[in-house]
Structure formats: C-alpha cells, structure tokens
Amino acid sequence: MTQRIEFQTQPERYRHWKLRCEGEVAELIMDVDEAAPLFEGYQLKLNSYDLGVDIELADAVQRLRFEHPEVKVVVLKSGKERVFCAGANIRMLAGSTHAHKVNFCKFTNETRNGIEDASANSGQKYLCAIRGTAAGGGYELALATDRILLADDGNSSVALPELPLLAVLPGTGGLTRVTDKRKARRDLADAFCTVEEGVKGARAVKWRLVDQAVANSKFEAAVKEAAAKLAATSDRPGGDARGVALTPLERKIEADAVTYSCVKVEIDRATRRATVTIQGPGEPPPATAQTMWEQGAQFWPLRLARELDDVLLHLRLNEGETGVLIFKSQGDPTQVLAYDAFIAANKDHWLAREILHYWKRVLKRIDLTSRSLVALIEPGSCFAGTLAEIAFACDRSFMLIGAQKGDNRQPATLALSALNFGPYPMSNGLTRLATRFLGEPESVEKAKAETGKALDAETAEELGLVTTALDSVDWDDEVRIFLEERSSFSADGLTGMEANLRFAGPETMETKIFGRLTAWQNWIFQRPNAAGAEGALKRYGTGVKASFNPERV
Amino acid sequence: MTQRIEFQTQPERYRHWKLRCEGEVAELIMDVDEAAPLFEGYQLKLNSYDLGVDIELADAVQRLRFEHPEVKVVVLKSGKERVFCAGANIRMLAGSTHAHKVNFCKFTNETRNGIEDASANSGQKYLCAIRGTAAGGGYELALATDRILLADDGNSSVALPELPLLAVLPGTGGLTRVTDKRKARRDLADAFCTVEEGVKGARAVKWRLVDQAVANSKFEAAVKEAAAKLAATSDRPGGDARGVALTPLERKIEADAVTYSCVKVEIDRATRRATVTIQGPGEPPPATAQTMWEQGAQFWPLRLARELDDVLLHLRLNEGETGVLIFKSQGDPTQVLAYDAFIAANKDHWLAREILHYWKRVLKRIDLTSRSLVALIEPGSCFAGTLAEIAFACDRSFMLIGAQKGDNRQPATLALSALNFGPYPMSNGLTRLATRFLGEPESVEKAKAETGKALDAETAEELGLVTTALDSVDWDDEVRIFLEERSSFSADGLTGMEANLRFAGPETMETKIFGRLTAWQNWIFQRPNAAGAEGALKRYGTGVKASFNPERV
C-alpha cells in the first residue's frame, strides 16, 4: 500500500455511486464496481466497500451540501438486485495494516457523522431505503440516516454480523448508534449483534432497528411518502437557490511538499515533522452574499477549508510516519477577521451556513488527527478568529514575543472573533475555548471581552490562549526541545494521551464513537483472535474456522 | 501467576498500609513493604504498588465506611521519608500478562472510584497530604481525593511520567481526572504529562494539579486545618455512632466451586462457564435499625453483597478463561422484597445508607466485568428488587414459563421494588431500567406501576424486563444454544461489544475512565512500543533505551 491515496474526486469519475438530483429529492445509489478496489488483492463483491468507495461517498455528501441547495432529502439506496450493502470488504480488512484499518474506520466514521451533520444543520435529510441485506457497514450507513425503511419481503434484512463472523466490532458507529441513536434495548441489541443472518421485517421495527418495514409492492410509494414528509421538515433554500461548483483543487504534489493555493505542507522525513503553512486572504471579503456566491469555490474561507481538509487526509493516510504537525500562518489578521465578520453577518445565507459547518467539520478533523499538533505563532502570522481556532485545536502553542533579530515584521498577534464562541463546537458539543477553560469558565468571558483586538504574546499567554510566550532568546531552543522531545515519545502512547486530553467535558454520541467504540475496536484489531494468522479476519472465507484464545480480558 | 489471588484481608494483616482512626479524622498511611510483593520477581521500592497493595487499600476504604461511622475525613499520606508514592510497580507491569495488567488497572480504578463514592455519598471526605514525589499511580491516588496539599519544599512534586518513561498512559483515571475533575487546561495537561520530573509548588497550584502548596514548616498545620474544614462539610453520624465489624467471610474453596453462606459458584471448565447461585434470605428482615446494626455483617443484604463482590473479583482474576457467568437465585421473593422495603424505610440510617451504596458498587462491578452475563430465571428463584437488578445488569435473561416436568415448585416470578428506580445508578448515572428503556422512557413508568407484584414470565417479557420467556419445551434447547453460541465467539470481540452495549446514554467521568481511557490503555498495552521485547516497559531500568516504531495510528 505505498501508492498515494487520492481523496479528491467528482461525480463524473465515480466508480461506485450514482448521484441523481431531481428537484427536492436526490437519489444516492450505491452500485459498487467490484472490479475497482482501491488496492489489489480483493474484489468488492456484494456492494461491499473499501476506502475508495467511501471517498466517493464523502465527496457526494459534500457536493450535495454545496452544489445542491435545492436538495432537501437524499434517498440512499442500492443499485444491486438482492443486496443493499455487505459492509466493509473483509479481504481488504484482512490484508490491511493495523494503521490502514484504523484510519479507514476513522474516515468512514467522519463520513457518517457528516451525513448526520447535513441533516441536523443544513436541512438536508437522509432516508435509507433497504432492499436486500444491509450487513455490517451497510447497516451502519443506514444508521447514519434519519429514517430507515426496510422492504418486508422475506429476504431483506439488517445485520451487524461482525462479532460472529469476524471477531471484530461494528466499529463504524454501529454499536453506539444502535444503543444511543436508535436506542435499542441493550439485551435486544446484544441478540441482534450476535445473529449472523440479522433481523427482518416486523421484528426489526419492534427492536427499533428500522423505522418501517413495508411490503415490496408498496415500498416505492412508502419511500416517496417518507421523503416528502422529511422534505417538509427541511429549511433548505429549495428550488430557487443555485449551488456552487466544488471545482478541482489547485495542488502541486512534490516528493516532500504539497502546495495548494493557500496551504503549503512541507515534510521533513528525517525528523518526521510536517509544517502546514496557511496563507491568509489576499483581498478583503466581498461586499455582498451574491458576490460570495459568485466567487464560489474561490471564496477564500471555502477554498482554504477544502485545501486544509485534503492536507489532513493526505497526511493521515499517506504520511503515516509523520508524528508532529506544525501549524503556521502568514497574512494579515485584520483581513481574516474581516472574513469572519462577513460570514457571521451572512450566516443566514445558505452558502455561508455551509461554509461555517464545513469549517466546523475540518476543525473536528484536526481534533481527531492522531498526530501531535503544535501551533507556532510568529511575526507575519494571522492566527485570528477561525484561524486562531486551529491553534486552540493544537496540543501546544508557542508564541513569539517581539521579533527575531533582523526580522522587521510586526510582532505576532492573536485575535478572536465571534466565530470562536459558538459556531465551531468540538465533537463534545463545546467550543474549543469552553473546553479549554472548563475549570475557569470566567476565562471564556474574559477572552470574549478582547474580541477583535490584536493580542500580543504576553497578553495571549496571560489570557490562557497560548501555552507559552517566548522571547527571541529562548524561542529556538524551547521550540526545538519540544519538537525533539515529542519525537522521542512512543507514537502509540501519544495517540492515546492526546485522544484523552483533547476531549474534556461532556460526551456525545460522536465522542462515544471516537472514544469508547473506536478505542475498543483498535484494541481488538491488535488481538490475535481477530487479526492473527489463525484469527477470524484472516480465516474468513477459507473454510477453516478461526482459532480463538478463550481468555477473557 | 497461577497462585490464587486473595481479596479478603483485614487491618491486622496489612503489610503496606496503616490505618489510624482517632475521632473524626483518620490517617491512612501508605508504607509499602518492598519485600512483600504479590508475586515474585520484583520489589516494591519507593512506595510503589501492585495489586496486593491495592487490595489492602480497597479493604481499608471499605472498612472506613462500615466500621468507622465516626470518621468524617481520611488523610492519605505516605509513611516514607522522601517519597509519597512512585505509582504502579514497573517491573510488575513489565512481567505481567496482558490480562493481569488490564484487570489490575480495572481494580485500581474501582478502588479510586470507591474513594470518590465515600466522599460524595457517605460524607467521608478524603484529603491527600503529599510530601515527596507523587508519581504516576501515586498522583492518581491523590486525584481521587477531595483536596490535595503539596509540600512546597523544593522536592515534593506531582507527576504523570507514564508516557515519557513507559510509553503507556496514566490509566488509573489519571488523564481523565486531570481534564475532567481537576479541569486542568488541556495544553498544560499535555505539558504536565510529558515532563518526567513533574511539577512542584506554585506551578502545580496554578496548573490546577493540587489545591494548595504549603511550606514545610506549616504543612502539618495546613493539613489539620483543611481536614477540619472538610469535616465540617460532612453529614457522617460522627462521635456517637458505632460501626459494624466486617468479619471474615464464610467461604469454602474447592477445585471447581466456591461456597459462601448465601452464594455458590460452580465452574465448568470444559464449557468455560461459571454458575453463580444466590440464596435469598432465610428469615424476615429485623424489626428495627438497631437490630440490623446488631446483626452487622450477618445482616443478609450486607452479607450477600460482600460475598458477591468477592465472587466477582475471584472470577476476574483467578478464572480468566471463564467466559460466561450464569446468574441463578433460590429463595422467597417476598422475603427479598421485605428486605428492600426495610432498607428503603431506614435509608437515613447510616448503615442502611452504606449498604445501599455498597450494593450500588457491587452492581457496577458486575457491569464492568468483562464476561458475558446471563440470568436464568427459573421456578424457586427470587429475582426480586435488588436481586432483579442483577438480571438487569446481564447481557441477556431467560425466564421459564410455568415449570419443568416433574418440578412442582411455583413458576418463576420477577418482582420490582423501589430500589430498582433510583438508589442503584450505573456508572452512566442512570438506573439500569432507565438505561434499558432509553428509547421508551414510558416503559420505566409502566414497570414502576407493577412494583411489588409477582410478575410471571410472559408479563415480564411483555414489560421488557427479561429478554426471552420460554416454555419448558423450548427452555433447554434455547438456553443451550445461547450458551454454546456465546462460547464460540471471540473473547475479545465479546469484551468490546459488551463494553459498548452495556453503557447507553450519558457519559460521566467514571464511564470515561472505563470507556475512553481504559480502552486506549488496553490498546497501548498490546502495542510493541510499550509491551514488546524492545518496548519501554521491558527496557525500563536496563539502561538500554526502548526502540519505538514511529508509525502514528
């Protein structure tokens, strides 16, 4: 698996999905090309999926939000005759490294959360119409939608057969959504998750696993009716609005660098660090929402969000040995604040709303990136408002007091905007500042009072907004020591520590999925019963039963 | 590690702790005998601990609640000169099996939660007086107390050096309590957890890691003053009340069975099942609280709770291959309800209060036991009130309709009492019935309306209180199939699945510790960077640096 995994795609290039938009209701049809797996060595039979299939799904979900403001309901269905979706491809999983398995699951979980975010925040509801078997990840996909209709035809079923078949968990949110979203009774959930063949018809409704079981003859009509009902609950702009095209990213890939229009990543392989430099806006925000819409994918906040998102995915999947991400920025902080103010002023415009929610998701993607994150806030930087949020997402931040010798740029400042105090909640439901100041909520208010001001390093440190303010005498040494120290620690230990320290405060279904469910799944992915040579993943389909160590831990 | 681990002890037998009770304030002094480890192969230097040390601590915490109603504040301190506690013994960890590490951590976490439970619910507050280094588990112990005083002497410090030294997490609640109880700022927490030597004095206060840093000369006085302040907040009965002695358990251990006064465990090694049979009360509850107090440890609910607790720990640590626990009961359900009514009526008596909270903790211990749990509710059983709660803690429950041929006992019934609706919350803060019926809260009310009634199998199934009601024709086959099926699954997959399905609904600090923190720690305990031959645990103290795989997952 040394080929570079590409996260950019577009509907014309889809191999596995068909997206049909007609008025308020779109159809998103899963029709996996079994001959087009992401890697060699397996076929995507029975509408099973791998990361390649999910990259297309994530792209479709994203385009539906930006390119189709008229779409109020998305009907998710299968393009195959007798199967809805067989879930994640088992041979792919069996042949994958631990790291690929973990990152594959994380991405699929983010995509499912994205579906729920579209429904909760963009008025784009999802309906799942299941004909045939929806097993494992197939049913988990259904679980991410607002309403599940199951054909009551003696054949169609929902199932989470991971435990009996593969000795792993339904880890794409499956267990958590069954108990916390569908709120199935725990003993019935237990029964459900141990029945390979799954559950059908009326029992699936009774166990709260689907919303409706409908006879085949009435299925199409029921789907239509349910779609119309969901559409009626949507605050999506509808018919008149026109979307903005998510045009291909400007991107140049070199051996140790990726350069976008306003992001650059430089990778130092010797030290295993990547420096992500963000370029502030080159011009002030447009005067009107109409101009923002005309700029479309070129509108700086949207362009940057897309580029940053691509960077994060690229680093996660293609640069596994990079242990530390260093965030830097360059530009005019007042311009960044001007963009924030523009978006805040236009937040009722559907496109501004989409951009805000997209930034929220990109920032969550940072929170969930299992690399050490550090912000270096230096002269010439523009960590203001939305960009300051990146510094708050970091495990540590260093800010230079004054300037380095010979540098005659203005000393670094940090600035807050209204967007730091609400629109970008973390997975735990709190803003980064509220999470940061859990023990001293008055500090959030104190920071809020400084909104819009250019805070120098000492003030930012005093307000608790950066970890350390350093003068030019100490800067190089302190930063170097931190980076070297970080490189000396165990990669796994850091992953576990950061996954705990980043999410103080309340838990939500989302944090439960990434904390509890994912952590247990990662553990199981390491255990011989699943992943060993005689384990269930390796032995699946060979006709030889897996050999299990019965010890309970 | 094939010797049986014994969880019963008493102060006269302590090797590692001294308990001094004088009036309202007790001193619990950690003074580990380095020559008395639980297993061979390591010495407990620097007040480090192993499971044996923690078993004594758990015993002391428990006795303080039952035997010392006069104690309002417990001062936790070290009996060594220059060290408070160096945490879990590293050689012990390095030499332990994965299963022992996991179960050791679980037990220590339960003990720390028990300390917090005493403070929150029994008015028995804990104060930690740190002189010397409190590192790793030593600081985690401090974190479990209400107030931490640190000597400001240039030497005393608090530290969580697990990541830098050992490539593992501060897994005994450490990370979670730093962020969620102490509410330390995440970047400072990150800095703290990466500094081997820890943090001292004023900085420890500023970072919210301790409550007070006090000069050596004033330390004793400050501890006294803080203890008096805490005592003033306590609703503990105080001076007049006399405790009840937790006398040694009646217990007979045989090769495949352990028999107590009202619990019997039979282990079938071929099928890897243990049957836990609970005996209901032999006589009605006493007439007065005074008589309950006179019965003391013989009072049936207390006796049963202690025996059941011992069973759970024995099975976890000494019977690792037992995959399924089958709970049965025998006795008169009306007697069980009478005891529940007696306790509910006397819940303001300190002893009844202790017993209720103890049952809560025992039931939590069941929830957290990583074995499949099933209740078989048969004629002659007494799953009523508190005992019904055990069935609700199970992954599945089967209830027989009518009787087996030739059995002329009354058919099985299930009954609810007031104790099913409040006093026994799970770690998630909800009752088991509220968790069970998360999706249909009206079912809790429906069940409540049936309080006190003897519900037959079909009614119990209809009310959703048992998984399956079966008649005598199907009983044997269905139960057998379930048990065989369970045995065929991967032990790890079951552990992960059950840890997810049992805890629907909200999360608390406690569930975060057992879900997020523990699951990540277990993952790390499997990773070569920590546990491999070249990993940090194995290489610690050898002078050879650990060799790490830098891949980030």
Contacts between the chains, C-beta under 8 A, distances in Angstrom:
chain1	res1	chain2	res2	distance
A	98	B	553	6.2
A	99	B	551	5.8
A	99	B	552	7.7
A	99	B	553	4.7
A	102	B	553	4.9
A	103	B	553	7.6
A	162	B	493	7.7
A	163	B	489	5.9
A	163	B	490	7.2
A	163	B	493	4.6
A	163	B	494	7.1
A	163	B	497	5.5
A	164	B	485	8.0
A	164	B	488	7.8
A	164	B	489	6.3
A	167	B	489	7.3
A	167	B	490	3.5
A	167	B	492	7.0
A	167	B	493	4.4
A	168	B	493	6.2
A	169	B	493	6.8
A	169	B	496	5.0
A	169	B	497	6.0
A	169	B	500	7.1
A	175	B	497	6.5
A	175	B	500	4.0
A	175	B	501	6.1
A	176	B	500	6.5
A	178	B	501	7.7
A	179	B	438	7.4
A	179	B	500	7.1
A	179	B	501	5.9
A	179	B	503	7.9
A	179	B	504	3.7
A	179	B	505	7.9
A	180	B	438	7.6
A	180	B	504	5.6
A	180	B	505	6.9
A	182	B	439	7.1
A	183	B	438	4.5
A	183	B	439	2.9
A	183	B	440	7.7
A	183	B	504	7.0
A	184	B	439	6.7
A	185	B	436	5.8
A	185	B	437	7.1
A	185	B	439	7.2
A	185	B	464	6.3
A	186	B	395	7.4
A	186	B	435	7.0
A	186	B	436	6.1
A	186	B	501	5.1
A	186	B	502	6.3
A	186	B	504	6.3
A	187	B	394	7.6
A	187	B	395	6.4
A	187	B	396	5.2
A	187	B	397	6.7
A	187	B	436	7.8
A	187	B	467	4.2
A	188	B	467	7.1
A	189	B	501	5.1
A	190	B	395	4.8
A	190	B	396	6.0
A	190	B	497	7.5
A	190	B	498	7.6
A	190	B	501	5.5
A	191	B	396	6.9
A	191	B	467	6.8
A	193	B	497	5.9
A	193	B	501	7.2
A	194	B	485	6.6
A	194	B	486	7.8
A	194	B	489	7.0
A	208	B	439	5.4
A	272	B	550	5.8
A	320	B	551	5.1
A	320	B	552	6.1
A	320	B	553	7.7
A	321	B	550	5.1
A	321	B	551	5.7
A	321	B	552	7.1
A	322	B	552	7.1
A	323	B	550	6.1
A	323	B	552	5.5
A	370	B	552	5.6
A	370	B	553	6.4
A	371	B	552	5.5
A	394	B	187	7.5
A	395	B	186	7.5
A	395	B	187	6.4
A	395	B	190	4.8
A	396	B	187	5.1
A	396	B	190	6.0
A	396	B	191	6.9
A	397	B	187	6.7
A	435	B	186	7.1
A	436	B	185	5.8
A	436	B	186	6.1
A	436	B	187	7.8
A	437	B	185	7.1
A	438	B	179	7.4
A	438	B	180	7.6
A	438	B	183	4.5
A	439	B	182	7.0
A	439	B	183	2.8
A	439	B	184	6.7
A	439	B	185	7.2
A	439	B	208	5.4
A	440	B	183	7.7
A	464	B	185	6.3
A	467	B	187	4.2
A	467	B	188	7.1
A	467	B	191	6.8
A	485	B	164	7.9
A	485	B	194	6.6
A	486	B	194	7.8
A	487	B	550	7.9
A	488	B	164	7.8
A	489	B	163	5.9
A	489	B	164	6.2
A	489	B	167	7.3
A	489	B	194	7.0
A	489	B	548	7.9
A	490	B	163	7.2
A	490	B	167	3.5
A	490	B	524	8.0
A	490	B	527	7.8
A	490	B	529	4.0
A	490	B	530	6.5
A	490	B	536	6.3
A	490	B	546	7.5
A	490	B	548	5.2
A	491	B	529	6.5
A	491	B	548	6.5
A	491	B	549	6.7
A	491	B	550	5.5
A	491	B	551	6.0
A	491	B	552	4.9
A	491	B	553	7.1
A	492	B	167	7.0
A	492	B	523	7.4
A	492	B	524	5.2
A	492	B	527	4.3
A	492	B	529	5.0
A	492	B	530	6.8
A	492	B	553	6.7
A	493	B	162	7.7
A	493	B	163	4.6
A	493	B	167	4.4
A	493	B	168	6.2
A	493	B	169	6.8
A	493	B	524	6.1
A	493	B	529	6.8
A	493	B	530	6.8
A	493	B	536	8.0
A	494	B	163	7.1
A	494	B	552	7.6
A	495	B	520	7.8
A	495	B	552	6.5
A	495	B	553	6.1
A	496	B	169	5.0
A	496	B	520	3.9
A	496	B	521	6.7
A	496	B	523	6.8
A	496	B	524	5.1
A	497	B	163	5.5
A	497	B	169	6.0
A	497	B	175	6.5
A	497	B	190	7.5
A	497	B	193	5.9
A	498	B	190	7.6
A	499	B	516	7.3
A	499	B	520	5.8
A	500	B	169	7.1
A	500	B	175	4.0
A	500	B	176	6.5
A	500	B	179	7.1
A	500	B	516	6.2
A	500	B	517	5.6
A	500	B	520	6.5
A	501	B	175	6.1
A	501	B	178	7.7
A	501	B	179	5.9
A	501	B	186	5.1
A	501	B	189	5.1
A	501	B	190	5.5
A	501	B	193	7.2
A	502	B	186	6.3
A	503	B	179	7.9
A	503	B	516	7.6
A	504	B	179	3.7
A	504	B	180	5.5
A	504	B	183	7.0
A	504	B	186	6.3
A	505	B	179	7.9
A	505	B	180	6.9
A	506	B	507	7.4
A	507	B	506	7.4
A	507	B	507	3.4
A	507	B	511	7.7
A	507	B	512	6.6
A	511	B	507	7.7
A	511	B	516	8.0
A	512	B	507	6.6
A	512	B	515	7.4
A	515	B	512	7.4
A	515	B	515	6.2
A	515	B	516	3.7
A	515	B	519	7.6
A	516	B	499	7.3
A	516	B	500	6.2
A	516	B	503	7.6
A	516	B	511	8.0
A	516	B	515	3.7
A	516	B	516	5.8
A	516	B	519	6.2
A	517	B	500	5.6
A	519	B	515	7.5
A	519	B	516	6.2
A	519	B	519	3.4
A	519	B	520	4.7
A	519	B	522	7.9
A	519	B	523	6.1
A	520	B	495	7.8
A	520	B	496	3.9
A	520	B	499	5.8
A	520	B	500	6.5
A	520	B	519	4.7
A	520	B	522	8.0
A	521	B	496	6.7
A	522	B	519	7.9
A	522	B	520	8.0
A	522	B	523	4.9
A	522	B	553	7.4
A	523	B	492	7.4
A	523	B	496	6.8
A	523	B	519	6.1
A	523	B	522	4.9
A	523	B	523	4.2
A	523	B	526	6.4
A	524	B	490	8.0
A	524	B	492	5.2
A	524	B	493	6.1
A	524	B	496	5.1
A	526	B	523	6.4
A	526	B	526	4.2
A	526	B	527	6.9
A	527	B	490	7.8
A	527	B	492	4.3
A	527	B	526	6.9
A	529	B	490	4.1
A	529	B	491	6.5
A	529	B	492	5.0
A	529	B	493	6.8
A	530	B	490	6.5
A	530	B	492	6.8
A	530	B	493	6.8
A	536	B	490	6.3
A	536	B	493	7.9
A	546	B	490	7.4
A	548	B	489	7.9
A	548	B	490	5.2
A	548	B	491	6.5
A	549	B	491	6.7
A	550	B	272	5.8
A	550	B	321	5.1
A	550	B	323	6.0
A	550	B	487	7.9
A	550	B	491	5.5
A	551	B	99	5.8
A	551	B	320	5.1
A	551	B	321	5.6
A	551	B	491	6.0
A	552	B	99	7.7
A	552	B	320	6.1
A	552	B	321	7.1
A	552	B	322	7.1
A	552	B	323	5.5
A	552	B	370	5.6
A	552	B	371	5.5
A	552	B	491	4.9
A	552	B	494	7.6
A	552	B	495	6.4
A	553	B	98	6.2
A	553	B	99	4.7
A	553	B	102	4.9
A	553	B	103	7.6
A	553	B	320	7.7
A	553	B	370	6.4
A	553	B	491	7.1
A	553	B	492	6.7
A	553	B	495	6.1
A	553	B	522	7.4
